[in-house]
Amino acid sequence: MILRFLKIAALLMALMPSPIAFAGSSNNGQMTFGDVMRLGQDGSLKKIIVLGEREALVETKEGARAAATMPLNQTWATELAKAGVNVEFQAADQSTLGLSLSIFSVVVQGLGLFLMVGLVVWLLRTARSKMAVADFVKPHELKDRVLFEHVAGAAEGKEALKDIVDYLRDPSRFDAVGAKPRNGVLLVGDPGNGKTLLAKAVAGEAGVAFMACSGSQFQEMFAGVGAARVRAMFKKLRKAAPAILFIDEIDSLGKKRSAGSSSVENDSANTLNELLTQLDGLASGSGIVVIGATNRVEVLDPALIRAGRFDMHVVVPAPDQKARTEILKVASRDVELADDIDFVKIARGTPGFSGADLAILVNEAAILAGKRSAHQVTMADFDQARDNKILGGARGTLMIDPAELETIIAHESGHALANVLLPACDPIHKGTVTPRGRSLGHIATMPLKDRVLVTRTKFQSELVVLLAGRAAEEIFFGADMVTSGATSDSDLATTIAWDMVARYGMGTSMASRVGSSRPLSEESKRRVDEEVEELIRVSYERAKELLLANRPALDELCARFREEDTLDGDEIRRIVAEASTLSAASSVD
């Protein structure tokens, strides 16, 4: 194309008028302005033809012709005309030349712009093509193989996925009886509970290739990339079969389609449509299983989780106490442990921790041991790591006034005493009056077991313990000297009381008012508020009565906290038991 364009340009240049051809002379010499003026005054010039602003052709009376450069000031033309020289201006020819050159310049610029736009389009298409066939994840090496034995806890999930392993190992067993395999499995659970590890273990147990990607990888700035990437991914998956494709955070890809018509919504819908098409296109016995993971199953499109697609849902819950013990053992395989390590006790003190949380806890304990230049991780390291995880680090730079320290000691002693005296409460693990995180003191409890159901007695005991800190301040310093230190206790107590009344039906009305299709009336809201306030008032009065009835034990706890800023649960229980025994003996005397 460029060669053809150059030929056309050369033809245009050839057709433009030439000054020499116009002159029609064979003499192409150059004459100076002085020579022109001298010949004109001598009467030797016949005519001058001006081609441009300064270029001119000169013809003498003898027929000789030459080119000359004339000044911009055209007063010379008047002088030569007076001398009888014929002066002609060829502006039209020059305009034709300028127009031709302008057209040539525009054509060249247009060609350059066209080439540039074409180059940009080519680069974008190349980039899009490369992104569409991007290599998400290579199959895991044998040394990275994960088995079910590497996945601690999650017993229900492993049991549910065993038939997937059996199918991948020997599809003919299922084909022989006409059973169709599950092409889609959805793992549902909170973050950190081991969904990705379970998917890897399925591939490891079956001995098949494992490919993984995230739902967000299908969202790009270029429209159509998501659908193209889905096609390329399944094409590669079919070549690697038998194989497992794991899509983490599948809700980014499979979110419910809306009725909007924006380009982003249309592209997301096209990507999801392509995924659905590819899932339906998996032939029976293909040896391909797609596993998705999400913690927001409610936002998934119904077409994605209908029968025949992701119709098998495996819930991966937070680990219970037994599972937490197993996870701690697995996470500590590469850690040098001291003889005093009790994983059962650590698991008891970490209710609600996910598998990822427990792994971080083990690593945090190892870091603390390394900071001490110790060769083994002790139980004290795990205890401090747990406190750091729950409460935050110690605030060693916080300067506390002695009078405020007395208030903190009385406050935490009130919590500790009420906890020991109420049997429905979880036993105390330890108590401290050292500021940690946002707390100025803390009483840590350790459940004996995980609870699924909580009784009303347990809730009422928790309310008393929460309000006992504020009650102890009032007992020691008077009602006018209570402080703002009980803010978090009051907030939590209000939440528990509101849940008892409005969620669990533990108030005067058995009906649960939360989540009901019937909207709450103003009267119902007023009754809920009144019951919540009454629960808190009764619990606070009970806390004060309990502390006053056991004042010697409360005084002894305060004295011990002045000596030691941290007391373990066994010592707190011993102090309360001894003080109660002495108080009972003195009352008998």
C-alpha positions, 0 to 999 in steps of 0.5 A: 500500500505504501509503495502504491501511495508513493507512485501516486505522489510521484505522478502528482508531482510530475503533473505540477507546473514546472518553472523551467517548462513555463520559461521554455528555455534551455538556459537555466542559469542563475542571475542576481538581483543587481544584474536584473536591475542593471539590465533593466535600466540598460534596456536589455530586459524584455520581461520578468515573470514572477512565480512566487514571493521571491522567485522569478524568471528573467528573459532578455531581448536577445532571448536568453533566460535565467532564474533570479531571486527578487526582494519581497519589497516590490518597488523594483517592479515599478522601476523596471516597468518605467524602464519598459520591462514587461513584469508579469505575476503568475499567482495562479500557477503558484496557487496550483503548486501550493494546493498540490503540496497541501493535498500531498501533506494532508494525504501523508498525515492521513496515511500516518494516522491510519497506520497509527490507529491500525497499530493500536487496534492490532496491539489491543487485539493481541493483548486481548487474545493473550489475556483470553488464553492466559495460563491461570494455574499450572497443574500442581507438582507431586511434591505440592500434592495435598491429601485429606490427611493434610486437612485437619478437621472438616470431617463432614466435608471430606466425607461428602467429597469422597464420591468425587474422588472415587469418580475421578479415580475410576469413572467406569464404575459409575458409567457401568450402572448408568450414574451421571457424575457431578460436574459442579460442587459448591463449597460454602463456608466463612473465610479461612475454614479450608475450602481451598485446601479441601479442593486441593485435597480432592485432586491430590487424593484422586491423583488428577490435575488441579487448576485454580482461578478466582472469580475476579480474574474474569473481569477485565477492562475489555468487553468480551474478555471474560467470556473468551477466558472461560472458553479458553479455560475449559478448552485447556481443562478438556486437554488436561482431563481428568482434572479439577477446576477450582473457582474461588470466590465464585460469587464474583463470576456468578452473581445474580444477573440484573435487568440493567443494560450497562456495558459492565452488566452486559459483559458480566452476564455474558461471562456467566452465560458462557460459564453455564454453557461450558458446564452444560457441555461437559460430557458424561465421563469427561473426568472433569469436576468444577469446584466453586467456593463462596461465603455468599451463596445467597447472591449466586444466580439461580441458574448457576446452582440449579440441578445439573450444575452446582447442585451439590453444596458442601458446607464447611463450617468453623471448626469445633473444639475437636477439629481445632485441636487437630488443626493446631497439631497439623499447623505445629508440625514444623514448630519446636514445641515444649513439653507443657503444650496442651492443644486441648486446652488451647482449643478450648480457649479459641472458640470461633477461631477459623483454621486460618486463625489457628495457623496464625496463632501457631505462627504468632506463638513461634514468633514470640518464642523467637523474640525470646531467643528460645529454642522451643515454643511454650504454653505461655507463648500460645497464651500471649499469642491468644491475648494478642489475637483477641485483645491486641498487644500490651500498652506498655507506654500507657501511664495510669494514675494510681487512683485510676489503677485502683478503679481498674483493680476494683472493676476487674475484681468485681468481674472475676468474683461474679464469674467464680460465684455463678456456676453457669458462667464459663470458668476463668482462664486468667485475669489481668489489670494490664492495659491491652489493646483498647481494654484497660483490664480483662478477665478471660474465660475458657469454655469447657466445650462448644455450645450450640444452644444457650440457656436463659440462665447462661445469658442472665449470668453473663449479664451479672458478670458484665455489670459486676465491674460497674457495681464494684466501682460503686461499692468501693468509691460511691455512685458519684465516682463510677467511671466510663470504664464500663462502656463496653460492658454496658454495650455488650449487656444491652446487646445480650438483653435485647437479643433475649427479648427480641430474638430468642423470645425470653422476655414476657412475650414468647414471640421473636420480633426479629425477622418477622414478616409483621412490622413492629408497632411503636407499642411493641418497640416500647415494650421491648425497650422496657423489658431490656431496661428491666433485665439490665436493672435487675442484673445490676442489682443482683451483681451488687448484692452478690459482691456485697455478700462476698466482700472479703473475697472481693477485698482479697482479689483487689489485694492480690491484683495490687501485688500481681497484675495478672492472675491465672484462673486457678489462683482466682478460684483459690482466693475466692474459696479461701476468703469465703471459707474464712467469712463463713467461719467468722460468721459462725463464731 
